[in-house]
Amino acid sequence: MIVTLDIFSGRRNPSWMLSDKKAKELADRIAHRAVALADSEDGGHILGFRGLVVAATGDADGGDVLPSAFRIGGAAAPDVQALQAGRRALTADETDDTVRWLLATGAHAIGDHLAAAVHEDVEASLRGLREAEPAAEAIEESERDLGAAAAACLIANTRCNPAFWNTAAVQPHNNCYNYAMNYRSDTFAQPGRISGHPNSVMACPQVGAAANWDGCTAVCNGSNKNVALVIWPGVDYHWYRRHAEGFWGHKPGSTAARNVDNANQLINGSTRTPANCNRGSYTVFCGYRFSPTGMRVR
Amino acid sequence: MVEIELDAFSGRPNPRWPLDDAQAAELLALLADLPAAAPRPHADLGYRGFLVHRGGALAPIRVGAGTVEIDGASHADRRAAEAWLLRNARALGWAAVVEGVVPP
């Protein structure tokens, strides 16, 4: 999960990643509760602290436990549909506690020089929230069964979810490698960077090896998704990811995710595949590979 | 400062370079007061056009396929801003990329 402190107007807001353990802790805090959606515009005109936006890093459907992107703190109201479904909003105490806990997880991203100003803004916002608070309610606990990855090959392609990627906050900062490995890093991820093995040679062996350092494999073992690598020789690389529907999706650079090729034809996975679809100048097909479920890139 | 981004790559970051003041003024004049046009078709792998970064909180202007997109609205590239940008990119050594040349 990515947390963004929504506080600045002109400069970019600080963001940081939650570890798996912290993400689970957050899910346990607010699962099945009504929270404001991330794109809620209430309070958008406020200068200063407007809440903490929490967004999933992958596009897999998280079920009905949490929305894929939501807002904690600030003036935005909880999602009306969630309230109508009988979910309770967080109390002021719960919001206060969760905001402070989230801020503590991002101390490294906020930095000492910003911490004092942020603290003052947040305290003022939380005081306002508390004054408008009705009765406190107990936190509903939720357990999450993470399961265990099987050692045998399990293809776990997820359904196509372009709405996750094609937003102003996500689309410009995530490329084909982010999309194929299903990991939003907001860094325009490069093969080998997260594992300390960056590559600058635009050829199949070098790009493939860099991705292998990050976790990609030629042999399926455990839970994986299908991906494919192609090359514009000496210039660039491109990745595709297969979806549960059977077709292939991809995201050319900072453009929108889609499931069609350069001829605007569906890459249907049978007659049209990454190996034979219209790829423009990306003329070299390197082959199909496996990307482990949960693989991270940067 | 106005910066140009050549939108052509998928994996690697796109090439990006600054314009001097005279170039920036010339280009922005080409992009002013353009008539409305239908949105461009979907973007492909390979050369897609240019992004003109104007600095500050202004969203970049997208130029390509005969259209100019400013703040979500599409306009006709009536003054050939894309051709101007292509000349600029070629002069900086990006001819093979904008033409989609594949090495033998």
Interface residues (C-beta under 8 A of the other chain):
Chain A: S9 G10 N175 C176 Y177 F188 Q190 P191 M202 V207 W232 P233 G234 V235 D236 Y237 H238 W239 K251 P252 G253 S254 T255 A256 R258 V260 D261 N262 N264 R279 G280 S281 Y282 T283
Chain B: D7 A8 F9 S10 G11 R12 P13 N14 P41 H42 A43 D44 L45 G46 R48 G56 A57 A96 V97 G100 V101 V102 P103
